[in-house]
Amino acid sequence: MSTMRTPKYVKLAAFLVLLGGLIVEAGPFDSWQYQSKITLAGYDRSEVLTNFPVLVKFDGTTISNFNYSQLKASTGADLRFLASNQTDELHYEIDTWNTGGTSCVWVKMPLLSGTNDCLYAYWGRSGVSAPDYSTNGAVWTNAYKAVWHLGQSGSRTDSSSNGFNGTAEAGVTALSTGKIGRADQFAGAGSG
């Protein structure tokens, strides 16, 4: 009785097919040096929110493994966010950036439904610029007429894409402390 031998090229082809099943695709931010999972434990309502901006604070203690020295751009231009599936990139806008203290970043969550929702922050990649969506109002698309952060700089610029920039009321030169942050008085009536 003779035994048939499988030619070597058939064995090699079978090996490559098996190997092909083991190949893992690179994630969208695998070239970023650092990442952290951020759990959004503060929302406990039953209503599901869609395209809702959430505030993420960076201060060296609130985000695990984060340190300002790990950023490749001192302005935070190498910061990125992904949804919980670690595939879908999330739009964000830096409200305030303070490498010596707390930085505030608004991240647009596609769905916010409970205390276990999460997103992922990535940082630490050289040679990248801040994405266009971080400055063009893309975070504020849920029928926002205007968004004024009134941060430390006293800016009255509208962060939405509507362009309803504010003008301080005559005689008002500085922002004051409000109920939930900084406050201002705007001059005249606006559109919308």
Accessible surface in RSA format (square Angstrom, percent):
REM  Atomic radii and reference values for relative SASA: ProtOr
REM  Chains: A
REM  Algorithm: Lee & Richards
REM  Probe-radius: 1.40
REM  Slices: 20
REM RES _ NUM      All-atoms   Total-Side   Main-Chain    Non-polar    All polar
REM                ABS   REL    ABS   REL    ABS   REL    ABS   REL    ABS   REL
RES MET A   1   239.37 124.0 151.00  99.9  88.37 210.4 130.97 111.3 108.41 143.6
RES SER A   2   105.66  89.3  76.07 101.5  29.60  68.2  51.38 109.4  54.28  76.0
RES THR A   3   121.01  86.1  93.74  95.0  27.27  65.0  66.57  89.4  54.44  82.3
RES MET A   4   179.72  93.1 152.10 100.7  27.62  65.8 116.65  99.2  63.07  83.6
RES ARG A   5   201.18  84.5 178.24  90.9  22.94  54.6  68.36  93.4 132.82  80.5
RES THR A   6    68.38  48.6  54.55  55.3  13.83  33.0  22.26  29.9  46.12  69.7
RES PRO A   7    62.91  45.8  50.90  46.4  12.01  43.7  62.91  51.9   0.00   0.0
RES LYS A   8   177.75  86.7 170.07 104.4   7.68  18.3 114.39 103.0  63.36  67.5
RES TYR A   9   161.85  75.6 154.02  87.6   7.82  20.4 118.38  89.0  43.47  53.6
RES VAL A  10    63.78  42.0  61.88  56.0   1.90   4.6  63.28  55.0   0.50   1.4
RES LYS A  11   117.51  57.3 108.85  66.8   8.66  20.6  67.98  61.2  49.53  52.8
RES LEU A  12   106.79  59.5 102.46  73.3   4.33  10.9 106.24  74.6   0.55   1.5
RES ALA A  13    52.92  48.7  48.32  74.6   4.60  10.5  52.24  73.6   0.68   1.8
RES ALA A  14    54.44  50.1  45.95  70.9   8.49  19.3  53.20  74.9   1.24   3.3
RES PHE A  15   116.70  58.4 114.04  70.6   2.66   6.9 116.11  70.4   0.59   1.7
RES LEU A  16    95.90  53.4  88.84  63.6   7.07  17.8  89.09  62.6   6.81  18.3
RES VAL A  17   115.50  76.0 101.83  92.2  13.67  32.9 108.39  94.2   7.11  19.3
RES LEU A  18   130.71  72.8 123.82  88.6   6.89  17.3 126.39  88.8   4.33  11.6
RES LEU A  19    76.60  42.7  74.65  53.4   1.94   4.9  76.21  53.5   0.39   1.1
RES GLY A  20    38.33  47.3   0.00   N/A  38.33  47.3  23.16  63.6  15.17  34.0
RES GLY A  21    67.97  83.8   0.00   N/A  67.97  83.8  37.82 103.8  30.15  67.5
RES LEU A  22   134.48  74.9 116.67  83.5  17.81  44.8 120.78  84.8  13.69  36.8
RES ILE A  23   128.81  73.3 102.53  76.4  26.28  63.3 108.14  77.9  20.67  56.1
RES VAL A  24   133.35  87.7 106.38  96.3  26.97  65.0 109.54  95.2  23.81  64.6
RES GLU A  25   159.08  91.3 137.48 104.0  21.60  51.4  56.37 109.0 102.71  83.9
RES ALA A  26    84.84  78.0  52.82  81.5  32.02  72.8  57.61  81.1  27.23  72.1
RES GLY A  27    30.44  37.5   0.00   N/A  30.44  37.5  21.18  58.1   9.26  20.7
RES PRO A  28    71.96  52.4  40.19  36.6  31.77 115.5  53.43  44.1  18.53 115.2
RES PHE A  29    13.38   6.7  10.18   6.3   3.20   8.3  10.47   6.3   2.91   8.3
RES ASP A  30    98.50  69.0  68.42  68.1  30.08  71.1  30.82  72.5  67.68  67.5
RES SER A  31    68.16  57.6  42.69  57.0  25.48  58.7  47.30 100.7  20.87  29.2
RES TRP A  32    24.20   9.7  10.43   5.0  13.76  32.3  10.54   5.6  13.66  22.2
RES GLN A  33   111.99  62.6  77.85  56.9  34.13  81.3  31.70  67.5  80.29  60.9
RES TYR A  34    73.44  34.3  68.23  38.8   5.21  13.6  38.98  29.3  34.46  42.5
RES GLN A  35    86.24  48.2  74.94  54.8  11.30  26.9  24.08  51.3  62.16  47.1
RES SER A  36     4.58   3.9   0.17   0.2   4.41  10.2   4.41   9.4   0.17   0.2
RES LYS A  37   116.42  56.8  93.93  57.6  22.49  53.5  38.61  34.8  77.81  82.9
RES ILE A  38    18.95  10.8  15.21  11.3   3.74   9.0  18.95  13.6   0.00   0.0
RES THR A  39    72.93  51.9  50.07  50.8  22.86  54.5  33.49  45.0  39.43  59.6
RES LEU A  40    23.50  13.1  19.33  13.8   4.17  10.5  23.50  16.5   0.00   0.0
RES ALA A  41    65.96  60.7  50.52  78.0  15.45  35.1  50.62  71.3  15.34  40.6
RES GLY A  42    75.94  93.6   0.00   N/A  75.94  93.6  44.45 122.0  31.49  70.5
RES TYR A  43    37.64  17.6  32.46  18.5   5.18  13.5  32.69  24.6   4.96   6.1
RES ASP A  44   110.45  77.4  79.85  79.5  30.60  72.4  25.18  59.3  85.27  85.0
RES ARG A  45   168.70  70.8 159.80  81.5   8.91  21.2  42.17  57.6 126.53  76.7
RES SER A  46   119.06 100.6  83.03 110.8  36.03  83.0  57.55 122.5  61.51  86.2
RES GLU A  47   117.72  67.6 108.60  82.2   9.12  21.7  43.30  83.7  74.42  60.8
RES VAL A  48    76.22  50.2  58.56  53.0  17.66  42.6  58.56  50.9  17.66  47.9
RES LEU A  49    34.99  19.5  32.83  23.5   2.17   5.5  34.99  24.6   0.00   0.0
RES THR A  50    70.61  50.2  65.58  66.5   5.04  12.0  39.34  52.8  31.28  47.3
RES ASN A  51    57.77  39.8  57.27  55.3   0.49   1.2   0.02   0.0  57.75  55.8
RES PHE A  52    73.81  36.9  73.81  45.7   0.00   0.0  73.81  44.8   0.00   0.0
RES PRO A  53     5.00   3.6   1.80   1.6   3.20  11.6   1.80   1.5   3.20  19.9
RES VAL A  54    15.43  10.2  12.26  11.1   3.17   7.6  15.43  13.4   0.00   0.0
RES LEU A  55    70.45  39.2  44.40  31.8  26.06  65.5  44.40  31.2  26.06  70.1
RES VAL A  56     4.52   3.0   1.36   1.2   3.16   7.6   4.52   3.9   0.00   0.0
RES LYS A  57   100.99  49.3  95.04  58.3   5.96  14.2  39.07  35.2  61.92  66.0
RES PHE A  58     0.00   0.0   0.00   0.0   0.00   0.0   0.00   0.0   0.00   0.0
RES ASP A  59    48.71  34.1  28.67  28.5  20.04  47.4   6.90  16.2  41.81  41.7
RES GLY A  60    36.68  45.2   0.00   N/A  36.68  45.2  14.11  38.7  22.58  50.6
RES THR A  61   119.88  85.3  87.26  88.5  32.62  77.7  79.44 106.7  40.44  61.1
RES THR A  62    83.35  59.3  50.24  50.9  33.11  78.9  56.88  76.4  26.47  40.0
RES ILE A  63    10.59   6.0   6.64   4.9   3.95   9.5   8.21   5.9   2.38   6.5
RES SER A  64    69.31  58.6  54.90  73.3  14.41  33.2  51.03 108.7  18.28  25.6
RES ASN A  65   110.57  76.3  85.17  82.3  25.40  61.2  31.73  76.4  78.84  76.2
RES PHE A  66     8.01   4.0   0.01   0.0   8.00  20.8   0.07   0.0   7.94  22.7
RES ASN A  67    76.63  52.8  75.76  73.2   0.87   2.1   9.87  23.7  66.76  64.5
RES TYR A  68    34.00  15.9  24.74  14.1   9.26  24.1  24.89  18.7   9.12  11.2
RES SER A  69    99.22  83.8  61.03  81.5  38.18  88.0  55.77 118.8  43.45  60.9
RES GLN A  70    38.00  21.3  32.56  23.8   5.44  12.9  12.96  27.6  25.04  19.0
RES LEU A  71    18.06  10.1   1.59   1.1  16.47  41.4   1.59   1.1  16.47  44.3
RES LYS A  72   102.31  49.9  65.20  40.0  37.11  88.4  25.79  23.2  76.53  81.5
RES ALA A  73    24.93  22.9  19.13  29.5   5.80  13.2  24.93  35.1   0.00   0.0
RES SER A  74    91.00  76.9  71.52  95.4  19.49  44.9  50.07 106.6  40.94  57.3
RES THR A  75    92.59  65.9  83.81  85.0   8.78  20.9  76.82 103.2  15.77  23.8
RES GLY A  76     0.00   0.0   0.00   N/A   0.00   0.0   0.00   0.0   0.00   0.0
RES ALA A  77    14.78  13.6  12.95  20.0   1.82   4.1  14.78  20.8   0.00   0.0
RES ASP A  78     0.34   0.2   0.34   0.3   0.00   0.0   0.34   0.8   0.00   0.0
RES LEU A  79     0.00   0.0   0.00   0.0   0.00   0.0   0.00   0.0   0.00   0.0
RES ARG A  80    17.24   7.2  17.24   8.8   0.00   0.0   0.00   0.0  17.24  10.4
RES PHE A  81     0.00   0.0   0.00   0.0   0.00   0.0   0.00   0.0   0.00   0.0
RES LEU A  82     0.93   0.5   0.93   0.7   0.00   0.0   0.93   0.7   0.00   0.0
RES ALA A  83     9.44   8.7   9.44  14.6   0.00   0.0   9.44  13.3   0.00   0.0
RES SER A  84    69.25  58.5  51.93  69.3  17.32  39.9  17.06  36.3  52.19  73.1
RES ASN A  85    85.17  58.7  57.26  55.3  27.90  67.2  43.31 104.2  41.86  40.5
RES GLN A  86    64.74  36.2  57.84  42.3   6.90  16.4  13.81  29.4  50.93  38.6
RES THR A  87    87.22  62.0  77.48  78.5   9.75  23.2  54.01  72.5  33.21  50.2
RES ASP A  88    74.22  52.0  70.12  69.8   4.11   9.7  20.93  49.2  53.30  53.2
RES GLU A  89    78.83  45.3  54.87  41.5  23.97  57.1  18.33  35.5  60.50  49.4
RES LEU A  90     8.07   4.5   6.72   4.8   1.35   3.4   8.07   5.7   0.00   0.0
RES HIS A  91    64.65  35.3  62.14  43.2   2.51   6.4  37.40  38.5  27.25  31.7
RES TYR A  92     0.85   0.4   0.85   0.5   0.00   0.0   0.38   0.3   0.47   0.6
RES GLU A  93    15.15   8.7  15.15  11.5   0.00   0.0   9.58  18.5   5.57   4.5
RES ILE A  94    48.88  27.8  29.89  22.3  18.99  45.8  29.89  21.5  18.99  51.5
RES ASP A  95    41.73  29.2  17.77  17.7  23.97  56.7   0.67   1.6  41.06  41.0
RES THR A  96    27.67  19.7  22.82  23.1   4.85  11.6  24.38  32.7   3.29   5.0
RES TRP A  97    55.66  22.3  22.31  10.8  33.35  78.3  22.31  11.9  33.35  54.1
RES ASN A  98    52.92  36.5  48.48  46.9   4.44  10.7  10.35  24.9  42.57  41.1
RES THR A  99    70.18  49.9  52.52  53.2  17.66  42.1  18.96  25.5  51.22  77.4
RES GLY A 100    77.31  95.3   0.00   N/A  77.31  95.3  39.27 107.8  38.04  85.2
RES GLY A 101    25.60  31.6   0.00   N/A  25.60  31.6  24.74  67.9   0.86   1.9
RES THR A 102    54.96  39.1  46.27  46.9   8.69  20.7  23.40  31.4  31.56  47.7
RES SER A 103     0.00   0.0   0.00   0.0   0.00   0.0   0.00   0.0   0.00   0.0
RES CYS A 104    22.76  17.2  22.76  25.4   0.00   0.0   0.99   2.5  21.77  23.5
RES VAL A 105     0.00   0.0   0.00   0.0   0.00   0.0   0.00   0.0   0.00   0.0
RES TRP A 106    57.69  23.2  57.69  27.9   0.00   0.0  57.69  30.8   0.00   0.0
RES VAL A 107     0.00   0.0   0.00   0.0   0.00   0.0   0.00   0.0   0.00   0.0
RES LYS A 108    29.00  14.1  27.13  16.6   1.87   4.5  12.49  11.2  16.51  17.6
RES MET A 109     7.72   4.0   7.72   5.1   0.00   0.0   7.72   6.6   0.00   0.0
RES PRO A 110    57.41  41.8  53.12  48.4   4.28  15.6  54.33  44.9   3.08  19.1
RES LEU A 111   101.99  56.8  96.17  68.8   5.82  14.6  96.17  67.5   5.82  15.7
RES LEU A 112     6.54   3.6   6.54   4.7   0.00   0.0   6.54   4.6   0.00   0.0
RES SER A 113    54.91  46.4  38.39  51.2  16.52  38.1  14.59  31.1  40.32  56.5
RES GLY A 114    18.86  23.3   0.00   N/A  18.86  23.3  18.86  51.7   0.00   0.0
RES THR A 115    61.32  43.6  55.11  55.9   6.21  14.8  31.16  41.8  30.16  45.6
RES ASN A 116   133.75  92.2 115.04 111.2  18.71  45.1  33.31  80.2 100.44  97.1
RES ASP A 117    30.39  21.3  25.34  25.2   5.05  11.9   7.61  17.9  22.78  22.7
RES CYS A 118    12.67   9.6  10.61  11.8   2.06   4.8   0.08   0.2  12.58  13.6
RES LEU A 119     0.00   0.0   0.00   0.0   0.00   0.0   0.00   0.0   0.00   0.0
RES TYR A 120    30.66  14.3  30.66  17.4   0.00   0.0   8.28   6.2  22.38  27.6
RES ALA A 121     0.00   0.0   0.00   0.0   0.00   0.0   0.00   0.0   0.00   0.0
RES TYR A 122    17.85   8.3  17.85  10.2   0.00   0.0  10.15   7.6   7.70   9.5
RES TRP A 123     0.00   0.0   0.00   0.0   0.00   0.0   0.00   0.0   0.00   0.0
RES GLY A 124     0.63   0.8   0.00   N/A   0.63   0.8   0.00   0.0   0.63   1.4
RES ARG A 125    89.01  37.4  85.45  43.6   3.57   8.5   8.58  11.7  80.43  48.7
RES SER A 126    77.69  65.7  61.62  82.2  16.08  37.0  43.20  92.0  34.49  48.3
RES GLY A 127    88.35 109.0   0.00   N/A  88.35 109.0  44.55 122.3  43.80  98.1
RES VAL A 128    33.91  22.3  15.00  13.6  18.91  45.6  19.99  17.4  13.92  37.8
RES SER A 129    88.97  75.2  75.93 101.3  13.04  30.0  39.60  84.3  49.37  69.2
RES ALA A 130    49.14  45.2  31.81  49.1  17.33  39.4  31.81  44.8  17.33  45.9
RES PRO A 131    25.29  18.4  13.69  12.5  11.60  42.2  23.99  19.8   1.31   8.1
RES ASP A 132   118.69  83.1 110.08 109.6   8.61  20.4  30.23  71.1  88.46  88.2
RES TYR A 133    30.02  14.0  27.63  15.7   2.38   6.2  27.63  20.8   2.38   2.9
RES SER A 134     8.35   7.1   4.76   6.3   3.60   8.3   3.93   8.4   4.42   6.2
RES THR A 135   116.88  83.1  83.57  84.7  33.30  79.4  67.27  90.3  49.61  75.0
RES ASN A 136    82.76  57.1  62.67  60.6  20.09  48.4  39.00  93.9  43.76  42.3
RES GLY A 137     3.49   4.3   0.00   N/A   3.49   4.3   1.05   2.9   2.44   5.5
RES ALA A 138    17.05  15.7  11.43  17.6   5.62  12.8  16.85  23.7   0.20   0.5
RES VAL A 139     1.00   0.7   0.60   0.5   0.40   1.0   0.60   0.5   0.40   1.1
RES TRP A 140    18.72   7.5  12.46   6.0   6.26  14.7  12.46   6.6   6.26  10.2
RES THR A 141    80.87  57.5  50.90  51.6  29.97  71.4  52.80  70.9  28.07  42.4
RES ASN A 142    67.34  46.4  48.75  47.1  18.59  44.8   9.52  22.9  57.82  55.9
RES ALA A 143    98.39  90.5  59.92  92.5  38.47  87.5  78.70 110.8  19.69  52.2
RES TYR A 144    70.40  32.9  58.82  33.5  11.58  30.1  47.79  35.9  22.61  27.9
RES LYS A 145   130.01  63.4 125.83  77.2   4.18   9.9  77.03  69.3  52.98  56.4
RES ALA A 146    24.35  22.4   5.44   8.4  18.91  43.0   5.44   7.7  18.91  50.1
RES VAL A 147    18.28  12.0  14.46  13.1   3.82   9.2  18.28  15.9   0.00   0.0
RES TRP A 148    97.76  39.2  74.66  36.1  23.10  54.2  74.66  39.8  23.10  37.5
RES HIS A 149    48.93  26.7  23.50  16.3  25.43  65.0  21.88  22.5  27.05  31.5
RES LEU A 150    19.97  11.1  18.87  13.5   1.10   2.8  18.87  13.3   1.10   3.0
RES GLY A 151    15.13  18.7   0.00   N/A  15.13  18.7  13.14  36.1   1.99   4.5
RES GLN A 152   132.56  74.1 107.61  78.6  24.96  59.4  43.30  92.2  89.26  67.7
RES SER A 153   101.81  86.0  58.75  78.4  43.06  99.2  58.01 123.5  43.80  61.4
RES GLY A 154    16.42  20.2   0.00   N/A  16.42  20.2  11.46  31.4   4.96  11.1
RES SER A 155    50.19  42.4  38.52  51.4  11.66  26.9  39.66  84.5  10.53  14.7
RES ARG A 156    47.32  19.9  40.45  20.6   6.87  16.4   9.71  13.3  37.61  22.8
RES THR A 157    80.68  57.4  74.89  75.9   5.79  13.8  47.73  64.1  32.95  49.8
RES ASP A 158    10.10   7.1   0.00   0.0  10.10  23.9   0.00   0.0  10.10  10.1
RES SER A 159    22.29  18.8  11.60  15.5  10.69  24.6   7.52  16.0  14.77  20.7
RES SER A 160     8.38   7.1   0.68   0.9   7.71  17.8   0.68   1.4   7.71  10.8
RES SER A 161    90.84  76.8  55.47  74.0  35.37  81.5  33.24  70.8  57.60  80.7
RES ASN A 162    70.98  48.9  44.03  42.6  26.94  64.9  10.20  24.6  60.77  58.7
RES GLY A 163    48.87  60.3   0.00   N/A  48.87  60.3  26.90  73.8  21.97  49.2
RES PHE A 164    65.35  32.7  60.75  37.6   4.60  12.0  64.95  39.4   0.40   1.2
RES ASN A 165    93.78  64.7  67.94  65.7  25.84  62.2  21.67  52.2  72.11  69.7
RES GLY A 166    19.50  24.0   0.00   N/A  19.50  24.0   5.73  15.7  13.76  30.8
RES THR A 167    94.44  67.2  87.98  89.2   6.47  15.4  60.34  81.0  34.10  51.6
RES ALA A 168    25.04  23.0  13.74  21.2  11.31  25.7  13.74  19.3  11.31  29.9
RES GLU A 169    73.22  42.0  71.82  54.3   1.39   3.3  16.31  31.5  56.91  46.5
RES ALA A 170    98.60  90.7  68.60 105.9  30.00  68.3  79.94 112.6  18.66  49.4
RES GLY A 171    80.08  98.8   0.00   N/A  80.08  98.8  41.10 112.8  38.97  87.3
RES VAL A 172    35.37  23.3  23.67  21.4  11.69  28.2  27.12  23.6   8.25  22.4
RES THR A 173   130.88  93.1  96.18  97.5  34.70  82.7  74.28  99.8  56.60  85.6
RES ALA A 174    72.96  67.1  56.00  86.4  16.97  38.6  61.16  86.1  11.80  31.3
RES LEU A 175    19.63  10.9   2.08   1.5  17.54  44.1   2.21   1.6  17.42  46.9
RES SER A 176    68.40  57.8  62.15  82.9   6.24  14.4  45.18  96.2  23.21  32.5
RES THR A 177   126.58  90.0  97.33  98.7  29.25  69.7  64.01  86.0  62.57  94.6
RES GLY A 178    26.59  32.8   0.00   N/A  26.59  32.8  15.49  42.5  11.10  24.9
RES LYS A 179   208.98 102.0 169.13 103.8  39.85  94.9 118.54 106.7  90.44  96.3
RES ILE A 180   179.59 102.2 142.51 106.2  37.09  89.4 152.60 109.9  26.99  73.2
RES GLY A 181    38.64  47.7   0.00   N/A  38.64  47.7  34.59  94.9   4.05   9.1
RES ARG A 182   107.71  45.2  87.44  44.6  20.27  48.3  27.30  37.3  80.40  48.7
RES ALA A 183    35.43  32.6  32.69  50.5   2.74   6.2  35.40  49.8   0.04   0.1
RES ASP A 184    27.17  19.0   0.00   0.0  27.17  64.2   4.26  10.0  22.91  22.9
RES GLN A 185   104.77  58.6 100.29  73.3   4.48  10.7  34.51  73.4  70.26  53.3
RES PHE A 186    66.32  33.2  44.36  27.5  21.97  57.2  44.36  26.9  21.97  62.9
RES ALA A 187    48.10  44.2  27.41  42.3  20.69  47.1  29.66  41.8  18.44  48.8
RES GLY A 188    76.41  94.2   0.00   N/A  76.41  94.2  43.11 118.3  33.30  74.6
RES ALA A 189   110.33 101.4  65.58 101.2  44.75 101.8  74.21 104.5  36.12  95.7
RES GLY A 190    75.73  93.4   0.00   N/A  75.73  93.4  38.47 105.6  37.27  83.5
RES SER A 191    87.88  74.3  61.10  81.5  26.78  61.7  28.75  61.2  59.13  82.8
RES GLY A 192    86.97 107.3   0.00   N/A  86.97 107.3  41.87 114.9  45.11 101.0
END  Absolute sums over single chains surface
CHAIN  1 A    12254.9       8992.3       3262.7       6871.2       5383.7
END  Absolute sums over all chains
TOTAL         12254.9       8992.3       3262.7       6871.2       5383.7
